[in-house]
Amino acid sequence: MTLDEKIAKIQTSSMEAARAEGNEIITSYRAALDKVFEDHKQEAVRQMETRIKAETVNARQQKNQAMAKAQLDLKRQEGRVQKELKDKVFREVMELVASYMKTEKYRDFLLRCIRKSVEFAGDEGLTIYINPSDQEMKEELELKSGTMLTISNEDFIGGVRAVIRGRNILIDHSFRTALRSEYDEFVFLGGDGVV
């Protein structure tokens, strides 16, 4: 074998070895890049899933807050409307009370209250008050009940109040107290039984 053939053979084998080594380096580098790419892709997917979960939780919280605010606003509005209706109902009640106080039934009611108060007091001292608006009935009520009556300084709409001072007892048959109690306890029931 001549020198040129030997050089050509060495050159060919060197080139093949270099190509094989280069291909191996490229394959190894490609495998490393593929692994880096896969790791990066998995990390990106994890971050995306985490962000989606966080955004979902955030959206749910915002929805819940908006719903809670809307429900609160609705409750406030419902409360205002109910108070307006309640006030209207009790204005009508006051008109009915005023009409009732002009009837003979009201005089009978006053007499019954006076007699019950006297009966309850027994032998103890008793002061019976009638409303200032009932002043014109004072003499008639005193004659029919046989009891002295006092015109109250306080307007309690109508009815009777009696005080047994010896026992610190107030017998209250006044319309103001009854109406205030009814007003405080009055609630509108919804169609489904919900207050």
HELIX and SHEET records of a PDB file:
HELIX    1   1 LEU A    3  TYR A  100  1                                  98    
HELIX    2   2 GLU A  104  ALA A  121  1                                  18    
HELIX    3   3 PRO A  132  MET A  137  5                                   6    
HELIX    4   4 LYS A  138  SER A  145  1                                   8    
HELIX    5   5 ARG A  165  ARG A  167  5                                   3    
HELIX    6   6 PHE A  175  GLU A  185  1                                  11    
SHEET    1   A 4 LEU A 149  ILE A 151  0                                        
SHEET    2   A 4 THR A 127  ILE A 130  1                                        
SHEET    3   A 4 GLY A 159  ILE A 164 -1                                        
SHEET    4   A 4 ILE A 169  SER A 174 -1                                        
END                                                                             
